[in-house]
């Protein structure tokens, strides 16, 4: 099987490894469908975790399907979908009986540490009956991966250990995945303030959206002075350290109010200083804890009820074959805007429950990840032969098709068509209209971007759109199509006209009309968007169809109009910002090249206007 192996010397590698087998009657072998990378894995790669030695398969989070179970496993059987806890618990030793599963005498944090972990096609889970959780029918598996570790950790080690209380003040130092999970779960206890502290402005922006009442950029501001200013000079009742370096631990000590609690969550690889000379008379407490996952059942219920939404932290998705790239992205999180990455396996195993309960279209689609529906139906298929004819002069359509091909993992060749020149006879034989994009799919010719992307989504159902014959698929298609047509009619059409007027002043009424369209027509459609479209969390065709024009709107529209949307259309603004940060949607848009081309066309039109020829219809000549 393929597995991500720690090699020592700050390196990891994807390589072949033996497939695990049941070695104890209490074991279960899980076929992984989704996993992720934790900050602890980065600490291991750096050599900060002495118990994890080179040669170990990393990973302690994931969801999957039971592939085999030992004779003593009674709660799970082959084919069951399960959530893997980062902590293995025997449920009977003295520590487990005290609820300290992390210190289980034959378990604890062993996956991806002292035994092989989840960043592989299969994993052996000891004490399966008490270390796995059944996945509820219809649950979003990508969200549940976040319950393997980071949400229980943020809640137990940060919020509960930090004694967050109603009306109290909370400082969370570090707005990475664990810190953000602490911010989200702290709100369950109704503190009066949650102050997020970090050096990354993008992460602080996310913290605000997820519930922080204030943020402090400690790279540019005096964090202690800012927090004291927000708390009447007292400091905070609960201070959560979610980084794991000496500087942040020292900062936390300075942020404590008298009687406060410093809850350390970060994994420390070097010694830190404790300034008792400043703290001995403050009645403070410092807590440490390795997550016990005692709150996982409660979190599962909160996720199912919609009160906690872990998928908000997912920013990137990779296949198992891209694990090394995933580590590079997660290891340079600030550079890539990464929070949590999800690793999807190539295929999905159909179980008996799928046959008996087809579930809704979206549940099936999101469970599949990037796998094709053919593998869901347990049928082998040959990858289609695909050639795309695209053009930079017509970026919207080509951009859409490239996004879909990438999201579906379909290999293709690309030929750029210069729409500024007469089309070749060879291309006119492919598309007599001479337009782009055109897709050649196993010999069939497909034209125009919207029909092409729907065809690809129907041919390879997955997260973009559910199988057309699945329950709820018709409603899904209607919602997405209605959003796209509303966007085109009320926003994109007036914007396009506005940009091509004889002057910027003449274009203002069109731009204002488009902004009004966003507020009155598009914003209401986002009020109950889930699960039909969900921003950067799980891309659907709604994002694919709208993102290329949204990106251009961001480039062309005066800043004052875009900023005003934050007040007048907050749901749209939040959704659009998620799209604009999503590399899967933006990677094919060369803003500099497109802007130069568009300005040249605009100048051409405005020059024609001076001689009495508007020439708008000649844009694509």
C-alpha angles and dihedrals in degrees: 000000000000116000139168107242129195107233101181124239092078093298138119129184138194108233146144116286134173115273108247121246134199107278099168131036089243095055128105126195111220125199102218117230098171134011137159144205121257130205085243089063088058089051089052091050089053091051096249094128109068095187092064111076131193113279094043121131105233132221135080102190132075154101128239150135126285106252098176136355133204122245093258096051106108106163099057137044137187111294097026116134111231144181113227116221116221086225122065113212131189088196092215111067121096094263095047090050088056091051092253096125091159088070097047107151092229100026136017118126098351104127109100089001114063096358130035116285145211104280090097141072092266136017134191112229115198120213089020097179092061100028101054131064126205113246111235117240111272096011119149102249094201089059092049092056085069088061093060091078125330100062096045088044094050091046101041103032096034114025102027096037089044090056094230107192139182110284093011127127122244132195118193112195108203124032097209121121094289093046091048091048087053090050091051096046095041087068089068086072097050102233115183093233137019112189117193118205124192142129095235113085092199092056090047089053089054090047090057092050091049095053112284110143093208139005133210124199101212091193091064104021137053097253095197093050092046094050093045088050091054094047104046091262094301106103124224132314092217123031117185118199107206103164110063105221130115095248095057093045089054091047090053091056090056093050096057120114118214107283090018129142125230108206111196113208102154122101107242119207096178137038121280132204122247111203100209090160086073098035109039094095099038098086089232129152131211119206132192128187144165108222114265096190091225088138096054096099090051092047091051089057092047091051092049091050091050094241092116120038111191092174088076087080096055111103105154138034129198139174119243088253087062096054095119090052089047090056091050091051095045092042089057095039097154092053093050099033089241126166109158124356121205121211113209123198117232095243139033125220115230113222135198090259090061091058094048096041116028089186121202124319093250095047090054093044095049093044090055095058108185095339118116120247088239090070089044087059088050092244123132117231135186116236109257123245106246133183123179124202107201141163138206089217089063099038101158098066096037090046092054094051094047091052092052094047089051094046091051092046092235117158115226144161121237131213118190114223116205103221089187090072134054110278118253119249088243092058094044087057088057095044115009090196090060092223131136145265102046123166125204106202117181089327096314118117118225124186137196123033103251095052089043095054092045090050091051092047091050092046093049108027115196136113094334095061136345125246108289091236095049123108111275095013094118092054090046091054092047093051093048094043092048092050091049094047091047090051092048095047101040103029117016097042096053092041091053091049092047094053091051098052122118091258141008089252092055089052095055097088090052093050090048089050090053092050089050088051090055092050099043104030112021102035094060091054090059094054092087098016099136128126093012095063129358114181115239095341098081116356119225129178088271090071093040094052096045105032098078092055092039090055090052091048088055090052098046107032119090111257094240092065093049093048091050090059089068086070103031100039107020096164092051092044092052092045093048093049090053089052093048090054094048110104091200088065101037103039095093097046113097099193096187094051094043094046091051090051094045093048090052091053090046091051089049091054094045091047089052090050091060089059093044097262114110091183096189091144089057094065094110097042 
